[in-house]
Amino acid sequence: MTPEYVLALGREAVMLTLMVSGPMLLFGLIIGLTISILQAVTQIHEMTLTFIPKIVAVAVALVIFLPWMITIIVDFTRSLFISIPTLAS
């Protein structure tokens, strides 16, 4: 196992993490910005108004993107298991 292989594998793992968490973070960001603008316009500063919609948005994003996320993670894991015999040489 060369240092280049380890760095490439680490880079791929970080990119996978960003890809898998991206949709949920994006949904939370969009809802958070929308609620912030709504609060600034209406001058309603209720703390629960920001958290509940974000939690719901992240849960909806998780339900929508879960099959895709599972496919991506399983493909990555499968490629890791396939590459195990080549690591010894």
C-alpha positions in Angstrom: 0.0 0.0 0.0 1.7 3.2 -1.2 1.2 6.6 0.3 -0.4 7.8 -2.9 -3.0 5.0 -2.7 -3.8 6.0 0.9 -4.2 9.6 0.0 -6.4 8.8 -3.0 -8.5 6.5 -0.8 -8.8 9.2 1.8 -9.7 11.8 -0.8 -12.4 9.5 -2.2 -13.8 8.9 1.3 -14.0 12.6 2.0 -15.7 13.3 -1.3 -18.1 10.5 -0.7 -19.0 12.0 2.7 -19.6 15.4 1.1 -21.7 14.0 -1.6 -23.8 12.0 0.8 -24.3 14.8 3.3 -24.7 17.5 0.7 -28.4 17.2 -0.1 -29.5 17.3 3.6 -27.2 20.3 4.3 -28.5 22.1 1.2 -32.1 21.6 2.2 -31.3 22.8 5.7 -29.5 25.8 4.3 -32.3 26.8 2.0 -35.0 26.5 4.7 -32.8 28.3 7.2 -32.2 31.3 4.8 -35.9 31.4 4.0 -37.0 31.4 7.7 -34.3 34.1 8.4 -35.6 36.3 5.7 -39.2 35.7 6.9 -38.2 36.6 10.5 -36.4 39.8 9.3 -39.3 40.9 7.3 -42.0 40.2 9.9 -39.8 40.9 13.0 -40.9 37.6 14.6 -38.0 36.2 16.6 -39.2 32.9 17.8 -36.4 30.4 18.3 -38.5 27.3 17.6 -39.5 28.8 14.3 -36.0 28.2 13.0 -35.4 24.7 14.3 -38.6 22.8 13.5 -38.7 23.6 9.7 -34.9 22.7 9.4 -35.4 19.4 11.1 -38.4 18.6 8.9 -36.5 19.7 5.7 -33.5 17.5 6.6 -35.8 14.6 7.3 -37.6 15.1 3.9 -34.2 15.3 2.2 -33.1 12.1 3.9 -36.3 10.3 2.8 -35.9 11.6 -0.8 -32.2 10.9 -1.2 -31.8 7.8 1.0 -31.9 5.3 -1.9 -29.2 7.2 -3.8 -27.1 7.6 -0.7 -27.3 3.9 0.0 -26.3 3.1 -3.6 -23.3 5.4 -3.4 -22.1 4.0 -0.1 -22.6 0.4 -1.1 -20.6 1.0 -4.4 -17.8 2.5 -2.4 -17.7 -0.3 0.1 -17.8 -2.9 -2.7 -14.9 -1.2 -4.4 -13.0 -1.3 -1.1 -13.6 -5.0 -0.7 -12.6 -5.8 -4.3 -9.4 -3.9 -3.8 -8.3 -5.9 -0.7 -6.4 -8.6 -2.6 -4.3 -5.9 -4.4 -3.3 -4.3 -1.1 -0.8 -7.0 -0.1 1.4 -6.6 -3.2 
